[in-house]
Amino acid sequence: MAQNKVQNNAFIEKFTNFSVKIGNQVHLRSLRDAFASIMPMFILAGLAVLVNNVIFPIFLSGETLANFQTFGNVITNGTLNIAGLLIAPMIAYSLATNKNFSSPISATSVATASLFIMMAISRLATPIDGSDPVEVSGVVSFNELGTQGMFAGIIMGLLATEVFMKLANNKKLRINLGDQVPPAVGQGFSTMIPTIVTLSFFAIISALLSVVFHTDLVTLISTLIQEPLRAVNSSIFGYLLIYSTGNFLFTLGIHQTVINGVLTEPLLLVNMNENMNAVANGQEPMNIINTSFQAVYAQMGGTGGTLALIIAVFLVSKYQPYREVSKLSIAPGLFEINEPMIFGLPIIFNIPMMIPFVLSPVIGALIGYIATVVGFVEPLIVLVPWTTPPLISGFLASGGDLKVVLLQIIILAVTTLFYMPFLKISERVAKKQAEIEQSKNDSNQVEDDDMDWTV
């Protein structure tokens, strides 16, 4: 028995170290840092969609409404519609910084230029009057710079930066003007040859793609990488598998972003941006599983849907330690921060609580998904901050649909009921462990007293 426990602990330790190593991998960490830096822009875009399509139509109509909606349209152009352009330099800067490169700002310019180099020379454009598309050159479309081009921005941000830094770290390729020139000028000349070589390298690739294969990077990535990944990761079964794996890791003390932050969040954000863009253009949103879907249906109160657990504690538990932890967890839990419950109850390494912690989000996601598929609610269309309290999050993310709020209440009720039996089991286990620990302490105290008496 003791040997099995040692083996289990050794396995968990190795698995933990491996997962942490993966989560701290410099490219994945840089990707997360970059997305975090531009997330406020996407949230602003969501609010603009909400104002344009929910608030303005209440008071305005016709040409006046169209004029006011220019406000949201230009915000969309400056956020969603250049998502790929935004992410490339942010990844370059984060990666260069995380690798302690001497000039992160140079890496951002190289990555941005490389992204444009890899775009199509000419493209089809539809005239305003809706006539047949015509081939144009000398322009870049929002499709290439926006959501469709996000994966191209990610790949060029990573790849161009790596090539550039590799060359720039070669002392033989540096031009040193000495200390008599301004630092910015000296830095520019120092990285001139690496910049020229990097951009020329990608220019050759772009030319080959265009002349030989009649395609470009954005089209190639969208066809071969982005869409297949989205088909798997944002399908209901693929999403639940990956998201549940991340939640399970959290029960072992490994933050769920190690998995979810890398495998699902970028793809869910693409889906979210497409929905917001569709609504902004007067079209129907198509992506059920997106960033707001997770926040609204799968993780009310934080990862594991622990707001339901807090409610369950106050309804059925009389165990004072659980009730005290839950009291402290109410305020942060309303804003999706649940570390007090995860580490205070605790949930980590607590077998009875690990089960509902992993499966409650599955229940919430399935209810939300089925309700959307059957048409009870529409796909969510506004990106809300992840700290938005439940019910408010559903109202905002849906553009003011009270049925989504009702759905959240149903999910809270169902997952609260689901947590209850496991909570009672965990309570009994905690009490039993406390009794055993107290018995050991009493036994040790008696032995100490006997020794004192003997002496």
Order of alpha helices (4+ residues) and beta strands (2+ residues): alpha-alpha-alpha-alpha-alpha-alpha-alpha-beta-beta-alpha-alpha-alpha-alpha-alpha-alpha-alpha-alpha-alpha-alpha-alpha-alpha-alpha-alpha-alpha
